[in-house]
Amino acid sequence: MGAANDLTRALLDVLRGVPGVRPATPSSRPEATWVPWDLDALAVDINDDLVHIRVVALALPLPPILRRAEAALRSALDESGRTSARLRLVVTDLDASAFSGGNP
């Protein structure tokens, strides 16, 4: 596995620990579990100067959730040596649970 794959895994591990968001993947259906790779990795694009992560919001309000996610992900990027890489979080969807839940 290459450095980009290792960084993708590390970023996904961090993101999974942030309440209120999840990686935006093409399918969250249980039938997709037969796929032999981590579909969540499709939510992460890594270039030399930009890390682009697509997420689905599971809770509201968005600003504090995204700030927590950004801080956690930025820390992981800095630890990986990509201190100058820009981080872009894009909310691609809002899960229905965001309207019935409380603050994460």
C-alpha positions in Angstrom: 0.0 0.0 0.0 1.2 3.5 -0.8 1.4 6.6 1.3 -1.9 8.0 -0.1 -3.7 4.8 0.9 -2.2 4.9 4.4 -3.2 8.5 4.7 -6.7 7.8 3.4 -7.1 5.0 6.1 -5.8 7.3 8.8 -8.2 10.1 7.8 -11.2 7.8 7.7 -10.3 6.4 11.1 -10.3 10.0 12.5 -13.5 10.9 10.7 -15.3 7.9 12.0 -14.5 9.2 15.5 -16.2 12.5 14.9 -19.9 12.5 16.0 -22.3 14.0 13.5 -20.7 13.1 10.2 -19.8 10.1 8.2 -17.9 9.6 4.9 -20.1 10.1 1.9 -20.1 6.9 -0.1 -22.0 5.7 -3.2 -23.9 3.1 -1.1 -24.7 2.6 2.5 -26.7 -0.5 1.8 -25.8 -3.7 3.5 -25.7 -5.5 0.2 -22.6 -3.5 -0.7 -20.5 -5.3 2.0 -19.4 -7.9 -0.6 -17.2 -5.3 -2.2 -13.6 -6.3 -1.3 -12.4 -2.8 -0.4 -13.4 0.0 1.9 -16.1 2.0 0.1 -15.5 4.9 2.5 -12.2 5.5 0.7 -14.1 6.8 -2.3 -15.0 9.9 -0.2 -11.4 10.9 0.1 -9.3 12.5 -2.7 -5.6 13.3 -1.9 -3.4 15.5 -4.1 -0.1 17.2 -3.2 -1.7 20.4 -2.0 -5.3 19.5 -1.3 -7.2 16.8 0.6 -10.9 16.7 -0.3 -13.3 14.8 1.9 -17.0 14.3 1.2 -19.2 13.8 4.2 -22.8 13.2 5.1 -24.1 15.2 8.0 -25.9 13.1 10.6 -26.7 16.0 13.0 -27.2 19.7 13.2 -26.0 22.4 13.6 -23.3 21.9 11.0 -20.7 24.6 11.9 -19.6 23.1 15.2 -19.6 19.6 13.8 -17.5 20.6 10.8 -15.1 22.6 13.1 -14.5 19.4 15.2 -14.0 17.3 12.1 -11.6 19.9 10.6 -9.5 20.1 13.7 -9.3 16.3 14.1 -8.5 15.8 10.4 -6.0 18.7 10.3 -4.2 17.1 13.2 -3.9 13.8 11.3 -2.7 15.6 8.2 0.0 17.4 10.2 1.1 14.2 11.8 1.4 12.6 8.3 3.8 15.4 7.2 1.2 17.2 5.0 1.2 20.4 7.0 0.8 22.6 3.9 -2.0 20.6 2.3 -5.3 22.4 2.3 -8.3 20.5 3.7 -11.7 20.8 2.1 -14.7 19.2 3.7 -17.8 19.0 1.5 -21.2 18.1 2.9 -22.8 16.2 0.1 -26.0 15.2 2.0 -28.0 15.6 5.1 -29.2 12.4 6.7 -32.8 12.4 7.9 -31.6 11.5 11.4 -30.1 15.1 11.6 -33.7 16.4 12.0 -34.7 14.0 14.7 -31.5 14.0 16.8 -30.0 16.5 19.0 -26.6 18.1 19.1 -23.8 15.5 18.8 
